[in-house]
Amino acid sequence: MSNAVIVEAVRTPMGRGKAGGALADLHPVDLLAQTLTALVARTGIDPGIVDDVIIGCVGQNLEQSATPGRQAWLAAGFPEHVPSVTIERKCGSGQQAIEFAAAGIVAGLYDIVIAGGVESMSRVPIMSARMGADPHGPGVRARYPGLVPQGVSAELVAHRWGLSRTTLDTYAVRSHARAAAAAASGGFDDELVAVTPPGAAPVSADESIRPGTTLERLAGLAAVFGTDEMRARFPDIDWSVTAGNSSQITDGASVLLLMSEERAAAFGLRPRARIHASAVVGDDPQLMLTGPIAATTKVLARAGLTLRDIDTVEVNEAFASVPLAWLAEHPYDEERLNPRGGAIALGHPLGASGARIMTSMLHHLEQTGGRYGLQTICEAGGMANATILERLG
């Protein structure tokens, strides 16, 4: 049984997911195509030897409706015989794509896979596929009559763990400060690949980071989920979740090249990391965002490790309350939790985020000499993925 190893990992800059954003004029297929092209160019592989292209994408409608990985592969000019498939596990889609790729390699179904994700939230708005439809149905509504929107879940998490508005905002300031420091020091340079929107100059830096973020600025933002209905339902909540302490809506893509150790050796490619362990869990669908707590416990047990063995942890910053609740249940060195910022500063292009996080985590481990990195991401419906990466060499 072969190990699944990562030989390259790249991501695009993060563009603000709105009209006028740095990547808003770039079709998601071309956004991903340019990312695939950069990955292949960096490794020098013949794209015709790739067995499959597994791409996470949440908004599979409008311009992302035609198996975006397949369209991007063709747009890149690569061989027609290489297929693609789209994975949708909400915010964990890109991470799940990597885990499926690794599992296929270990099982002997694949030798070489490209896995990652893409999301153009400026062109395919979040929840645009629903447009008034109830995605739960009467059976789920009968079992869980208290289901609430995800932002309200973030408020419920903050309330349960006693996280004040100041605590959430302080965390958000730290996310921007850490991302800004990483960018200024060149920490992101190795993982970033420039992409070029039509008729514009190449975009080579994250647009989402706000180095000047302060507590005073964030304190002026209104809580966005405390509607009259929700305030009546939850009178004890302080309503502290704002746009400033939540993940940013962004456009972006990220892809990784995985293969068996034997193939890497045959092609003279250096294995940079291996997928040490992975796990996925379901959790309370009303709290919704607490899955990373259970997923961490499960993946550590599966790996035979403890948090003392882990050099860095990435908990996706869907909302500031998510990593802070995780930290309350899994005491860990805060300096090593999301050390280069997270989705509050870098954004959360839904289907791409799991791959973006793994790409950033791999490069951080290499730059700091760490061995193990753990990443976990909450997902709508009360689910979570967790993956432990082991740096090699």
Secondary structure in CASP SS format (residue, H / E / C, confidence):
PFRMAT SS
TARGET T0000
AUTHOR 0000-0000-0000
METHOD secondary structure of the structure
MODEL  1
M C 1.00
S C 1.00
N C 1.00
A E 1.00
V E 1.00
I E 1.00
V E 1.00
E E 1.00
A E 1.00
V E 1.00
R E 1.00
T C 1.00
P C 1.00
M C 1.00
G E 1.00
R E 1.00
G C 1.00
K C 1.00
A C 1.00
G C 1.00
G C 1.00
A C 1.00
L C 1.00
A C 1.00
D C 1.00
L C 1.00
H C 1.00
P H 1.00
V H 1.00
D H 1.00
L H 1.00
L H 1.00
A H 1.00
Q H 1.00
T H 1.00
L H 1.00
T H 1.00
A H 1.00
L H 1.00
V H 1.00
A H 1.00
R H 1.00
T H 1.00
G C 1.00
I C 1.00
D C 1.00
P H 1.00
G H 1.00
I H 1.00
V C 1.00
D C 1.00
D E 1.00
V E 1.00
I E 1.00
I E 1.00
G E 1.00
C C 1.00
V C 1.00
G C 1.00
Q C 1.00
N C 1.00
L H 1.00
E H 1.00
Q H 1.00
S C 1.00
A C 1.00
T C 1.00
P H 1.00
G H 1.00
R H 1.00
Q H 1.00
A H 1.00
W H 1.00
L H 1.00
A H 1.00
A C 1.00
G C 1.00
F C 1.00
P C 1.00
E C 1.00
H C 1.00
V C 1.00
P C 1.00
S E 1.00
V E 1.00
T E 1.00
I E 1.00
E C 1.00
R C 1.00
K H 1.00
C H 1.00
G H 1.00
S H 1.00
G H 1.00
Q H 1.00
Q H 1.00
A H 1.00
I H 1.00
E H 1.00
F H 1.00
A H 1.00
A H 1.00
A H 1.00
G H 1.00
I H 1.00
V H 1.00
A H 1.00
G C 1.00
L C 1.00
Y C 1.00
D C 1.00
I E 1.00
V E 1.00
I E 1.00
A E 1.00
G E 1.00
G E 1.00
V E 1.00
E E 1.00
S E 1.00
M C 1.00
S C 1.00
R C 1.00
V C 1.00
P C 1.00
I C 1.00
M C 1.00
S C 1.00
A C 1.00
R C 1.00
M C 1.00
G C 1.00
A C 1.00
D C 1.00
P C 1.00
H C 1.00
G H 1.00
P H 1.00
G H 1.00
V H 1.00
R H 1.00
A H 1.00
R H 1.00
Y C 1.00
P C 1.00
G C 1.00
L C 1.00
V C 1.00
P C 1.00
Q H 1.00
G H 1.00
V H 1.00
S H 1.00
A H 1.00
E H 1.00
L H 1.00
V H 1.00
A H 1.00
H H 1.00
R H 1.00
W C 1.00
G C 1.00
L C 1.00
S C 1.00
R H 1.00
T H 1.00
T H 1.00
L H 1.00
D H 1.00
T H 1.00
Y H 1.00
A H 1.00
V H 1.00
R H 1.00
S H 1.00
H H 1.00
A H 1.00
R H 1.00
A H 1.00
A H 1.00
A H 1.00
A H 1.00
A H 1.00
A H 1.00
S C 1.00
G C 1.00
G C 1.00
F C 1.00
D C 1.00
D C 1.00
E C 1.00
L E 1.00
V C 1.00
A C 1.00
V E 1.00
T C 1.00
P C 1.00
P C 1.00
G C 1.00
A C 1.00
A C 1.00
P C 1.00
V E 1.00
S C 1.00
A C 1.00
D C 1.00
E C 1.00
S C 1.00
I C 1.00
R C 1.00
P C 1.00
G C 1.00
T C 1.00
T C 1.00
L H 1.00
E H 1.00
R H 1.00
L H 1.00
A H 1.00
G C 1.00
L C 1.00
A C 1.00
A C 1.00
V C 1.00
F C 1.00
G C 1.00
T C 1.00
D H 1.00
E H 1.00
M H 1.00
R H 1.00
A H 1.00
R H 1.00
F C 1.00
P C 1.00
D C 1.00
I C 1.00
D C 1.00
W C 1.00
S C 1.00
V C 1.00
T C 1.00
A C 1.00
G C 1.00
N C 1.00
S E 1.00
S C 1.00
Q C 1.00
I C 1.00
T E 1.00
D E 1.00
G E 1.00
A E 1.00
S E 1.00
V E 1.00
L E 1.00
L E 1.00
L E 1.00
M E 1.00
S E 1.00
E H 1.00
E H 1.00
R H 1.00
A H 1.00
A H 1.00
A H 1.00
F C 1.00
G C 1.00
L C 1.00
R C 1.00
P C 1.00
R C 1.00
A E 1.00
R E 1.00
I E 1.00
H E 1.00
A E 1.00
S E 1.00
A E 1.00
V E 1.00
V E 1.00
G E 1.00
D C 1.00
D C 1.00
P C 1.00
Q C 1.00
L C 1.00
M C 1.00
L C 1.00
T C 1.00
G H 1.00
P H 1.00
I H 1.00
A H 1.00
A H 1.00
T H 1.00
T H 1.00
K H 1.00
V H 1.00
L H 1.00
A H 1.00
R H 1.00
A H 1.00
G C 1.00
L C 1.00
T C 1.00
L H 1.00
R H 1.00
D H 1.00
I C 1.00
D C 1.00
T E 1.00
V E 1.00
E E 1.00
V E 1.00
N C 1.00
E C 1.00
A C 1.00
F E 1.00
A C 1.00
S H 1.00
V H 1.00
P H 1.00
L H 1.00
A H 1.00
W H 1.00
L H 1.00
A H 1.00
E H 1.00
H C 1.00
P C 1.00
Y C 1.00
D C 1.00
E H 1.00
E H 1.00
R H 1.00
L E 1.00
N C 1.00
P C 1.00
R C 1.00
G C 1.00
G C 1.00
A H 1.00
I H 1.00
A H 1.00
L H 1.00
G C 1.00
H C 1.00
P C 1.00
L H 1.00
G H 1.00
A H 1.00
S H 1.00
G H 1.00
A H 1.00
R H 1.00
I H 1.00
M H 1.00
T H 1.00
S H 1.00
M H 1.00
L H 1.00
H H 1.00
H H 1.00
L H 1.00
E H 1.00
Q H 1.00
T H 1.00
G C 1.00
G C 1.00
R C 1.00
Y E 1.00
G E 1.00
L E 1.00
Q E 1.00
T E 1.00
I E 1.00
C E 1.00
E E 1.00
A C 1.00
G C 1.00
G C 1.00
M E 1.00
A E 1.00
N E 1.00
A E 1.00
T E 1.00
I E 1.00
L E 1.00
E E 1.00
R E 1.00
L C 1.00
G C 1.00
END
